[in-house]
Amino acid sequence: MPNNNRCSQYSLEVKGPLKIIHQFLIFTFYLVFNFKLALSSSNNQEYVLRVVSSLQEVNLSFLQVKPEVRKAEGNVSTALHFVLLGFSDLSNLQGFLFGMFFFMYMIIIVGNSLIIILTRFDPALQKPMYFFLANFSSLEICYVSVTLPRMLVNLWTQKRSISFVECATQLCFFLMLGATECFLLAVMAYDRYVAICNPLHYPLVMNQKLCVQLAVGSWVIGIPVQIGQTAQIFSLDFCASNQINHFFCDIPPIIQLACGDTSVHEIFVYIIVMFIATVPFLLILASYSKIISTILKLPTASGRTKAFSTCSSHLLVVVLFFGSASVTYFRPKSLHSAGPDKLISLFYTIVTPIFNPMIYSLRNKDVIAALRKLLFKT
């Protein structure tokens, strides 16, 4: 078969069976990436025929693309294989880092699982506030599991390679779950607004049907947007270097590997962040402005203290998450630096999920009482 400027020779290995959603996303990325290249190649018809021919071998099992680099026009190459550098510069601390991050991961899993169990089985916690808290804890487990297990494997094996499709899949799940967290925090703020500002109507407004609709909406609203953003990012041509100076596939370090002008893609990222992060954050600010105004009007100091204690934990989580994430995604490409970016990313991907169970349990009397009943149950 004659070569053209964008040659693609795939060697596909079929691994063990995966979950249907994982297979679907991998298959989708494979299609999007290949047809993006087809549309930009000089011989579209021939390239499309070759892509369709290669897809005949796909049976919705895990695909691992063998070649490391795809040659493109001129001296540019499109990477089909990345290397996550992570913390490789700290060569003497690899064992310590593995132990520390593994311990953190266990704390996140155990702490959030405990909250899910308490809110599920304790009768005193069968309220909308704790229904959303259980959703939030489930989200935190999923969110940290997208990045941390891979980093632990890299630290343990010192094999930092990640295929193009695996990197795209990791980024897509990370973005979707990040969007879910933004909207779920906004929903939790609305729940506190109704409870404090309209307490008599709270049971009627926050009924079970509305709670389920708000929770499901938070989980799914970002899926199509973030799949599109992932496809947009991975349609870029990447230069000869395939080393991602990060511990997971994130937008800023991936864009830094892209060839040519990426300003259009950066603008697209800003627009998505404005929708996914800024809109929920403004809704949270609006809710808490009303909440604080209502609390200050309460006649007694004890009433003000009790009202504020019910929402202070949530407000602290909002500040931690939105504050650290906005520093990463609102800065232009020229201001990104590998070292600070890793530290900031550690904060909102690992540190914040560790503190969330502590914040919600230690500052909530109902959760503490339920935990005592569970631990000292005879």
C-alpha positions as CSV (number, residue, x, y, z in Angstrom):
1,M,0.0,0.0,0.0
2,P,1.5,3.4,-1.0
3,N,2.6,5.7,1.8
4,N,1.2,9.2,2.2
5,N,2.2,12.0,4.5
6,R,0.0,10.6,7.3
7,C,0.6,6.9,7.4
8,S,-1.1,4.8,10.0
9,Q,0.0,1.2,10.6
10,Y,-1.9,-0.2,13.6
11,S,-1.2,-3.4,15.4
12,L,-4.2,-4.2,17.7
13,E,-4.0,-6.5,20.6
14,V,-7.2,-7.8,22.2
15,K,-6.9,-7.8,26.0
16,G,-9.4,-9.1,28.6
17,P,-13.1,-7.9,28.6
18,L,-13.8,-4.5,30.0
19,K,-17.0,-2.8,31.1
20,I,-19.3,-1.7,28.3
21,I,-18.9,2.0,29.0
22,H,-15.2,1.8,29.0
23,Q,-15.3,-0.1,25.6
24,F,-17.7,2.4,24.2
25,L,-15.5,5.4,25.1
26,I,-12.3,3.8,23.8
27,F,-14.1,2.9,20.5
28,T,-15.4,6.5,20.3
29,F,-12.0,8.0,20.7
30,Y,-10.5,5.7,18.2
31,L,-13.1,6.7,15.6
32,V,-12.9,10.4,16.3
33,F,-9.1,10.5,16.2
34,N,-8.8,8.6,13.0
35,F,-11.5,10.4,11.1
36,K,-10.1,13.8,12.3
37,L,-6.8,12.8,10.7
38,A,-8.7,11.6,7.6
39,L,-10.4,14.9,7.1
40,S,-7.1,16.8,7.3
41,S,-5.0,14.4,5.1
42,S,-4.3,15.1,1.5
43,N,-5.9,11.9,0.3
44,N,-9.1,11.6,2.3
45,Q,-10.8,8.9,0.3
46,E,-7.9,6.4,0.5
47,Y,-7.3,7.2,4.2
48,V,-11.0,6.7,5.2
49,L,-11.0,3.3,3.4
50,R,-7.9,2.3,5.3
51,V,-9.4,3.4,8.6
52,V,-12.6,1.4,7.9
53,S,-10.5,-1.6,7.0
54,S,-8.6,-1.4,10.3
55,L,-11.9,-1.0,12.3
56,Q,-13.1,-4.3,11.0
57,E,-10.6,-5.9,13.3
58,V,-12.2,-4.1,16.3
59,N,-14.6,-6.2,18.4
60,L,-15.1,-3.6,21.2
61,S,-12.3,-5.1,23.3
62,F,-9.5,-3.1,24.7
63,L,-7.3,-1.7,22.0
64,Q,-3.6,-1.0,22.5
65,V,-1.9,0.9,19.7
66,K,1.6,-0.4,19.2
67,P,3.5,2.3,17.3
68,E,4.8,5.1,19.4
69,V,4.9,7.8,16.7
70,R,2.8,8.5,13.6
71,K,4.7,10.5,11.0
72,A,2.9,13.5,9.7
73,E,3.5,16.4,7.3
74,G,7.1,17.8,7.2
75,N,9.1,17.2,10.4
76,V,6.1,17.0,12.6
77,S,4.9,13.8,14.2
78,T,1.8,12.8,16.0
79,A,2.4,10.7,19.2
80,L,0.4,7.5,19.7
81,H,2.3,6.8,22.9
82,F,3.0,9.1,25.8
83,V,5.3,9.0,28.8
84,L,3.9,10.3,32.1
85,L,7.0,11.7,33.8
86,G,5.2,12.3,37.1
87,F,7.7,12.6,39.9
88,S,10.6,10.8,38.1
89,D,12.9,13.7,39.0
90,L,12.7,12.6,42.6
91,S,14.4,9.3,41.9
92,N,15.5,8.7,45.5
93,L,12.0,9.1,46.8
94,Q,10.0,6.8,44.6
95,G,9.3,4.2,47.4
96,F,8.4,6.9,49.8
97,L,6.0,8.6,47.3
98,F,4.4,5.2,46.6
99,G,3.8,4.6,50.3
100,M,2.5,8.1,50.9
101,F,0.1,8.2,48.0
102,F,-1.1,4.6,48.7
103,F,-1.9,5.6,52.3
104,M,-3.8,8.7,51.0
105,Y,-5.8,6.6,48.6
106,M,-6.8,4.2,51.3
107,I,-7.9,7.2,53.5
108,I,-10.0,8.6,50.7
109,I,-11.7,5.2,49.9
110,V,-12.3,4.3,53.6
111,G,-13.4,7.8,54.6
112,N,-15.9,8.4,51.8
113,S,-17.2,4.8,51.9
114,L,-17.9,5.2,55.6
115,I,-20.0,8.3,54.8
116,I,-21.9,6.4,52.1
117,I,-22.6,3.6,54.6
118,L,-23.8,6.0,57.3
119,T,-26.1,8.0,55.1
120,R,-27.5,4.8,53.6
121,F,-28.4,2.9,56.8
122,D,-28.8,5.5,59.6
123,P,-32.4,6.7,59.9
124,A,-31.4,10.1,61.2
125,L,-29.5,10.8,58.0
126,Q,-32.4,10.1,55.6
127,K,-32.5,13.7,54.5
128,P,-31.8,15.5,51.2
129,M,-28.6,17.0,52.6
130,Y,-27.1,13.6,53.3
131,F,-28.5,12.1,50.1
132,F,-26.3,14.7,48.2
133,L,-23.4,14.1,50.6
134,A,-23.5,10.3,49.8
135,N,-23.5,11.2,46.1
136,F,-20.5,13.5,46.7
137,S,-18.6,10.8,48.5
138,S,-19.3,8.4,45.7
139,L,-18.0,11.0,43.3
140,E,-14.8,11.6,45.3
141,I,-14.0,7.9,45.1
142,C,-14.5,7.8,41.4
143,Y,-12.7,11.1,40.8
144,V,-9.5,10.1,42.7
145,S,-9.6,6.6,41.2
146,V,-9.2,8.0,37.7
147,T,-5.7,9.3,38.4
148,L,-4.2,7.9,41.6
149,P,-4.1,4.1,40.8
150,R,-2.3,4.8,37.5
151,M,0.2,7.0,39.4
152,L,0.8,4.2,42.0
153,V,1.5,1.7,39.2
154,N,4.0,4.1,37.6
155,L,5.8,4.6,40.9
156,W,5.9,0.9,41.7
157,T,6.9,-0.4,38.3
158,Q,8.8,2.7,37.0
159,K,7.1,2.0,33.6
160,R,5.5,5.4,32.8
161,S,4.2,4.6,29.3
162,I,0.6,5.3,28.5
163,S,-1.0,4.8,25.1
164,F,-2.8,7.5,23.2
165,V,-6.2,5.9,23.8
166,E,-5.6,5.3,27.5
167,C,-4.5,8.9,27.9
168,A,-7.6,10.2,26.2
169,T,-9.8,7.9,28.3
170,Q,-8.2,9.1,31.5
171,L,-8.6,12.7,30.6
172,C,-12.2,12.3,29.5
173,F,-13.3,10.6,32.8
174,F,-11.3,13.1,34.8
175,L,-13.1,16.0,33.1
176,M,-16.5,14.4,33.3
177,L,-16.2,13.7,37.0
178,G,-14.7,17.2,37.6
179,A,-17.8,18.7,35.9
180,T,-20.0,16.5,38.1
181,E,-18.3,17.9,41.2
182,C,-18.9,21.5,40.1
183,F,-22.6,21.0,39.5
184,L,-23.1,18.8,42.6
185,L,-21.5,21.4,44.8
186,A,-24.0,23.9,43.3
187,V,-26.9,21.6,44.0
188,M,-25.7,21.1,47.6
189,A,-25.6,24.9,48.0
190,Y,-29.2,25.2,46.6
191,D,-30.2,22.5,49.2
192,R,-28.8,24.6,52.0
193,Y,-30.4,27.8,50.6
194,V,-33.9,26.2,50.7
195,A,-33.3,24.7,54.1
196,I,-32.2,28.0,55.7
197,C,-34.1,30.6,53.7
198,N,-37.4,28.7,53.3
199,P,-37.4,26.1,56.1
200,L,-41.2,25.7,56.1
201,H,-41.3,24.7,52.4
202,Y,-38.1,22.6,52.6
203,P,-39.8,19.2,52.7
204,L,-42.1,20.1,49.9
205,V,-39.5,21.7,47.6
206,M,-36.7,19.2,48.2
207,N,-38.8,16.1,47.7
208,Q,-37.3,12.7,46.7
209,K,-38.1,13.1,43.0
210,L,-36.4,16.5,42.8
211,C,-33.4,15.3,44.7
212,V,-32.9,12.3,42.3
213,Q,-33.4,14.6,39.3
214,L,-30.8,17.1,40.6
215,A,-28.3,14.3,41.4
216,V,-28.7,12.5,38.1
217,G,-28.5,15.9,36.2
218,S,-25.2,16.7,38.0
219,W,-23.7,13.3,37.0
220,V,-24.7,13.5,33.3
221,I,-24.7,17.2,32.3
222,G,-21.0,17.3,31.6
223,I,-20.6,14.0,29.7
224,P,-21.3,15.2,26.1
225,V,-19.4,18.5,26.6
226,Q,-16.3,16.8,28.0
227,I,-16.3,14.0,25.4
228,G,-16.3,16.8,22.8
229,Q,-13.5,18.7,24.6
230,T,-11.4,15.5,24.8
231,A,-11.8,14.8,21.1
232,Q,-10.9,18.4,20.4
233,I,-7.7,18.2,22.5
234,F,-6.6,14.9,21.0
235,S,-7.2,16.0,17.4
236,L,-4.1,18.2,17.7
237,D,-0.8,17.2,16.1
238,F,1.9,16.6,18.7
239,C,5.5,17.4,18.2
240,A,8.4,14.9,18.5
241,S,8.5,14.9,22.3
242,N,5.9,12.6,23.8
243,Q,6.8,13.2,27.4
244,I,4.0,14.6,29.6
245,N,5.5,16.4,32.5
246,H,2.7,15.5,34.8
247,F,1.4,12.6,36.9
248,F,-1.8,12.2,34.8
249,C,-3.2,13.3,31.4
250,D,-4.5,16.8,32.0
251,I,-5.3,19.5,29.5
252,P,-2.4,22.1,30.2
253,P,0.5,19.6,29.8
254,I,-1.0,17.9,26.8
255,I,-1.6,21.3,25.0
256,Q,2.1,22.1,25.7
257,L,3.1,19.2,23.5
258,A,1.0,20.3,20.6
259,C,2.6,21.7,17.4
260,G,1.8,25.1,16.0
261,D,-0.7,27.7,17.2
262,T,-3.0,26.3,19.9
263,S,-4.8,29.6,20.8
264,V,-8.1,28.4,19.3
265,H,-8.0,25.3,21.4
266,E,-7.1,27.3,24.5
267,I,-10.1,29.6,23.9
268,F,-12.3,26.5,23.5
269,V,-11.0,25.3,26.9
270,Y,-11.7,28.6,28.6
271,I,-15.3,28.6,27.2
272,I,-15.9,25.1,28.5
273,V,-14.4,26.1,31.9
274,M,-16.6,29.1,32.0
275,F,-19.7,26.9,31.6
276,I,-18.6,24.0,33.7
277,A,-17.0,25.9,36.6
278,T,-17.9,29.5,36.6
279,V,-21.7,29.1,36.2
280,P,-22.0,26.6,39.2
281,F,-19.6,28.9,41.2
282,L,-21.8,31.9,40.6
283,L,-24.9,29.9,41.6
284,I,-23.1,28.9,44.8
285,L,-22.2,32.6,45.5
286,A,-25.8,33.6,44.9
287,S,-27.1,30.9,47.2
288,Y,-24.7,31.8,50.0
289,S,-25.3,35.5,49.7
290,K,-29.0,34.8,50.4
291,I,-28.0,32.3,53.2
292,I,-25.7,34.7,55.0
293,S,-28.3,37.5,54.7
294,T,-30.9,35.3,56.2
295,I,-28.6,34.1,59.0
296,L,-27.7,37.6,60.0
297,K,-31.4,38.4,60.4
298,L,-31.9,35.6,63.0
299,P,-32.8,37.0,66.4
300,T,-30.5,34.8,68.6
301,A,-26.8,34.1,68.5
302,S,-27.4,30.4,69.0
303,G,-29.7,30.3,66.0
304,R,-27.2,32.0,63.9
305,T,-24.4,29.6,65.0
306,K,-26.6,26.6,64.3
307,A,-27.6,27.8,60.9
308,F,-24.1,28.7,59.8
309,S,-22.7,25.4,61.1
310,T,-24.9,23.5,58.7
311,C,-23.4,25.1,55.6
312,S,-19.9,26.1,56.7
313,S,-18.5,22.6,55.9
314,H,-19.9,22.8,52.3
315,L,-18.5,26.4,51.9
316,L,-15.0,25.2,52.9
317,V,-15.1,22.4,50.4
318,V,-16.2,24.9,47.7
319,V,-13.3,27.2,48.4
320,L,-10.8,24.4,48.4
321,F,-11.9,22.8,45.2
322,F,-12.8,25.9,43.0
323,G,-9.8,27.9,44.3
324,S,-7.2,25.3,43.4
325,A,-8.8,24.2,40.1
326,S,-9.3,27.8,38.8
327,V,-5.6,28.4,39.2
328,T,-4.9,25.6,36.8
329,Y,-7.4,26.1,34.1
330,F,-7.7,29.9,34.0
331,R,-4.0,30.6,33.4
332,P,-2.8,31.0,29.9
333,K,-0.4,28.4,28.4
334,S,2.6,30.7,28.8
335,L,2.3,30.9,32.6
336,H,2.2,27.1,33.2
337,S,5.2,25.6,34.9
338,A,5.6,21.8,35.5
339,G,6.5,22.0,39.2
340,P,3.8,24.4,40.5
341,D,1.2,22.7,38.2
342,K,1.9,19.3,39.8
343,L,1.6,20.7,43.3
344,I,-1.7,22.5,42.5
345,S,-3.1,19.4,40.8
346,L,-2.2,17.3,43.8
347,F,-4.2,19.6,45.9
348,Y,-7.5,19.3,44.1
349,T,-7.1,15.7,42.9
350,I,-5.8,14.1,46.2
351,V,-5.6,16.5,49.1
352,T,-9.1,17.9,48.9
353,P,-10.8,14.4,48.6
354,I,-8.8,13.4,51.8
355,F,-10.2,16.3,53.8
356,N,-13.8,16.1,52.6
357,P,-14.8,13.2,54.8
358,M,-13.1,14.9,57.8
359,I,-14.7,18.3,57.1
360,Y,-18.2,16.8,56.7
361,S,-17.9,14.4,59.7
362,L,-16.1,16.5,62.3
363,R,-18.2,19.6,61.7
364,N,-21.6,17.7,61.6
365,K,-23.2,16.5,64.8
366,D,-25.6,14.2,63.0
367,V,-22.7,12.4,61.2
368,I,-20.7,12.1,64.4
369,A,-23.7,10.6,66.3
370,A,-24.3,8.1,63.5
371,L,-20.6,7.2,63.5
372,R,-20.7,6.6,67.2
373,K,-23.7,4.4,66.9
374,L,-22.0,2.4,64.2
375,L,-18.7,2.0,66.1
376,F,-20.1,1.2,69.5
377,K,-23.1,-0.8,68.4
378,T,-23.6,-3.8,70.6
